[in-house]
């Protein structure tokens, strides 16, 4: 059973709530955003500093 907060879908939901689509698009290349739209997890596309910034701003 996954631990809440460590499941990639949970982390994606938290990052999506903190940033919104425009902010996410601004932080990713076109290729990364395409991968995100196709189901790739944000934690695999954003670097650690970007994730920290998004979560700190929320």
C-alpha positions as CSV (number, residue, x, y, z in Angstrom):
1,X,0.0,0.0,0.0
2,X,1.5,3.4,-1.0
3,X,2.3,5.9,1.7
4,X,0.3,9.2,1.1
5,X,2.5,11.9,-0.2
6,X,5.0,9.5,-1.8
7,X,2.8,8.2,-4.6
8,X,3.8,10.0,-7.8
9,X,0.1,10.8,-8.5
10,X,-0.2,12.4,-5.1
11,X,2.9,14.5,-5.7
12,X,1.7,15.5,-9.1
13,X,-1.7,16.6,-7.7
14,X,0.1,18.7,-5.0
15,X,2.4,20.3,-7.6
16,X,-0.5,20.9,-10.0
17,X,-2.5,22.6,-7.2
18,X,0.5,24.7,-6.2
19,X,1.4,25.9,-9.7
20,X,-1.4,25.6,-12.3
21,X,-0.9,24.8,-16.0
22,X,0.6,28.2,-17.0
23,X,3.3,28.0,-14.3
24,X,4.1,24.4,-15.1
25,X,4.4,25.2,-18.9
26,X,6.8,28.1,-18.1
27,X,9.1,25.8,-16.2
28,X,9.2,23.0,-18.8
29,X,10.5,22.7,-22.3
30,X,7.9,22.0,-25.0
31,X,9.1,18.4,-25.1
32,X,8.8,18.0,-21.3
33,X,5.3,19.5,-21.3
34,X,4.2,17.1,-24.1
35,X,5.5,14.2,-21.9
36,X,3.6,15.6,-18.9
37,X,0.4,15.8,-21.0
38,X,1.0,12.2,-22.1
39,X,1.2,11.0,-18.4
40,X,4.8,11.5,-17.3
41,X,5.1,12.5,-13.7
42,X,6.1,16.0,-12.8
43,X,8.7,14.7,-10.3
44,X,10.4,13.1,-13.3
45,X,10.3,16.3,-15.4
46,X,11.1,19.0,-12.9
47,X,14.4,19.3,-11.0
48,X,14.5,19.4,-7.2
49,X,14.9,23.2,-7.0
50,X,11.8,23.8,-9.2
51,X,9.8,21.4,-7.1
52,X,10.9,23.1,-3.9
53,X,10.0,26.5,-5.3
54,X,6.6,25.4,-6.3
55,X,5.8,23.8,-2.9
56,X,7.3,26.7,-1.0
57,X,5.1,29.2,-2.9
58,X,1.9,27.3,-2.1
